[in-house]
Amino acid sequence: MKRDPGLDAGREQELARLSFDDAPKIVSDFLPGPQSMSLIEAEVENETNTRVIPNVLPVVWDQAKGATVRDPDGNCFIDLTAGIAVNNVGHCHPRVLETINKQSQLLMHNPDATNPWRVKLGQKLQQLAPGNLKGNAKLAFGLSGSSAVEIATKFARSATGKTHIIAFEGAYHGTLGATLSLTTSQQFRSTYGPFNPYVYHVGPYAYCYRCPWDLEHPKCGLECARYIEHLILSPSTGIDSDCVAAMIVEPVQAEGGYVHPPAGFLEALKKTCEKAGILYIDDEVQAGMGRTGKMFAIEHEGVTPDLVTLGKALGGDLPCSAVIVEKSIAENLSPISHIITAVGNATTCAVACTNIDLIQDGLLERTEKLGSYTVQVLKEMMEDIELIGDVRGRGLMIGIELVRNRETKEPIDLGEMMQILWALRDKGVLMLSCGRHNNVFRMMPPLVITRKQLEKSLEIIGDVFKQVQEDILK
Ligand SMILES: Cc1ncc(COP(=O)(O)O)c(C=O)c1O
């Protein structure tokens, strides 16, 4: 029995106008269609073979609007990727385009100099900052999620005079320099070492579906958080907490599998950090900017971090990232010691301000409602789709973990995951996977996706899963 998410009908119509109205529509006999294929072939000639997206989900993006994408062959897709959690307000939102049109006539690049929109964005982020950081922070701007994480860890080291950063098993914080050293996925670490030796990886992150001790929350009493505290505070564990500047934590592990920790986990980590004199960096690059139904995912837990990293949906269609640093920590930084040439671009900052206004205009509440509705529909699907081992989510950050066997939780393999992604694409739905075993489908649509578009996508997902499970489970 489906529960009505209780959305406003007028608002749904308004949101529908943001997207192409013909999605999903597939006109090519096979995908990628001929025009797309010739572009893909030309690109392969020019670019390195290291890229992930064109291999995992070969689609040429020609136009995008709201929650939809069109390829050069005229195929139109519903975008459940939001450009990897970037287009929270949708693609090419008319107010974003208006902002770009107006501001780009006046000023775009400024060499990390003062401009009115940068000031305004700083003021907005001060007001939005989670918990006690509100109005009690200093900001630094970056260009990408990775650059925000680089800045946050660099500042934490400098402000404390300590060397090490603690990161988690399953963490993803970027793929460049210091951030790749924090990321654990072997796929991305690949042959790119040597890594920064000043990193301690700890675990487990609270991944209840795959608890290494087979415990159940809340009966477990958060054994994982207790164990992390043991690793950090006990002698002879190999971690010298006196050397640790900060612990960096995703409030929801994103690339690690859309793993939502249970209530109390983040709070327990923060308490451990306080006991050990370690700063807490909240990496909101993927989970932030309304994705979980609150501006920052950590707000669900009422925890105040010491630093926050933002990226992706902050800038949306234009790249922008930021670090929020608690004021007294920022006061320890050396004056005139940090610059990135292109940060604080006036047009980008203006767009980030527009994005924030759009998210604050009723999208948070709607995301929460639409998210719980979607989780419920997916859980109902589990009744006749054996392949689905787990459904978890908050807001529109939903993971669907696919397994060959619900008892053993044996994950489906990479080939099977790609088969499903391509089958979804062939029916007009764009989705990406994630997870330690690459077997978690993530639903991260633009927050402006309509209920109708979402229901159509769920219908297609159900059909494709049923169709492929016959092969996979036999
Ligand atoms: C939590 C988190 N941190 C950092 C990053 C790196 O962001 P970017 O790819 O913009 O450098 C990502 C990217 O997916 C992320 O999910």
The ligand as an SDF file (V2000), in Angstrom:
LIG
                    3D

 16 16  0  0  0  0  0  0  0  0999 V2000
   32.1920   13.0850    0.3150 C   0  0  0  0  0  0  0  0  0  0  0  0
   33.0060   13.5590   -0.8440 C   0  0  0  0  0  0  0  0  0  0  0  0
   34.0930   14.3270   -0.6170 N   0  0  0  0  0  0  0  0  0  0  0  0
   34.8500   14.7970   -1.6310 C   0  0  0  0  0  0  0  0  0  0  0  0
   34.5470   14.4860   -2.9390 C   0  0  0  0  0  0  0  0  0  0  0  0
   35.4200   15.0070   -4.0610 C   0  0  0  0  0  0  0  0  0  0  0  0
   34.7200   15.9480   -4.8210 O   0  0  0  0  0  0  0  0  0  0  0  0
   35.2170   16.3600   -6.2960 P   0  0  0  0  0  0  0  0  0  0  0  0
   34.9960   15.1810   -7.1740 O   0  0  0  0  0  0  0  0  0  0  0  0
   34.3610   17.5390   -6.6380 O   0  0  0  0  0  0  0  0  0  0  0  0
   36.6430   16.7290   -6.1740 O   0  0  0  0  0  0  0  0  0  0  0  0
   33.4370   13.6870   -3.2220 C   0  0  0  0  0  0  0  0  0  0  0  0
   33.0910   13.3350   -4.6060 C   0  0  0  0  0  0  0  0  0  0  0  0
   32.2750   12.4980   -4.9060 O   0  0  0  0  0  0  0  0  0  0  0  0
   32.6420   13.2100   -2.1480 C   0  0  0  0  0  0  0  0  0  0  0  0
   31.5640   12.4310   -2.3610 O   0  0  0  0  0  0  0  0  0  0  0  0
  1  2  1  0
  2  3  1  0
  2 15  2  0
  3  4  2  0
  4  5  1  0
  5  6  1  0
  5 12  2  0
  6  7  1  0
  7  8  1  0
  8  9  2  0
  8 10  1  0
  8 11  1  0
 12 13  1  0
 12 15  1  0
 13 14  2  0
 15 16  1  0
M  END
$$$$
